[in-house]
Amino acid sequence: MKCIFPFLLLLATLGVSCSDDDVSGQVAAQVSLRFNHNWDGEEFQTSNFNTVGYANLNGEKMSVERLRYLISDVTFESSDGSSFTVEGYNLVDLTNETGLSYQLSDSVPVGNYTNVYFTFGFDNEDNQNGIYPDLNTALWNVPEMLGGGYHYMQLEGKFIDSTQTETGYQYHAIRAVDNSGEELVFEDTFFQVDLGPVEIQQNSTIAISMNIAEWFKNPNQWNLNQLHSMMMPNFEAQKAISQNGKTVFSLEGVFQE
């Protein structure tokens, strides 16, 4: 018995080492998400901010001066229907170039996944008022009069309106709320982004692209002259923003390290 226990201990140690360090034999991998941005295929970076030179589908010239959005609960789904979810969230802030890379807090079992999802914003279970200190500091909260919780996105800039005047817009996404009556009425506007099949065989980076122009065109062609501010309390506008968001993200590729 004195010989067996050290041997078992050695096997356990080797097993842990194999999972963490030996790429050829590991059973789990570290995975990061990297967020890139474009405007209908043209690369978009912070150096492109404040340039009123982008045309939306409605023909309005516009700029981007601020872009922040939140994603949460990354899920890896196998062909047999089983899934593995890494809980947590990441605030992507292109304005300040933070959160562009998000390393998942849990290792991911290696293998071929039929679908990889993340939630745009928070689902209702996670969207609890005031419980995330870092998001509170980032002024990411939604006012109590609109139901509390947190933003999903802040997209802001300027556009040339129908009078040829440079006008500000605030394209903010939150949970849709109708506060016109005695009680607040909510409708879910978070959604899952399906990146499609992904293969994870070793430590990997999943590159994801946001086409900013898509927020303004599909399926709802956005007219900034009609709707460029006060979108948060606008029940119908929030539902339209959520609908448009479903074609915004796409998978660029998976880079094995």
Buried (B, 14 or more C-beta within 10 A) or exposed (E): EEEEEEEEEEEEEEEEEBBEEEEEEBEBBBBBBBBBBBBBEEEBEEEBBEBBEBBBBBEBBBBBBBBBBBBBBBBBBBEEEEBBBBEBBBBBBBBEEEBBEBEBEBBBBBBEBBBBBBBBBBBEEBBEEEEBEEBEEBEBBBEEEBBBBBBBBBBBBBBBBEEEEEBEBBBBBBBBBBBEEEEBEBEEBBBEBBBEBBEBBBBBBBBBBBBBBBBBBBEBEBBBBEBBBEBBBBBEBBBBBBBBBBBBBBBBEBEEE
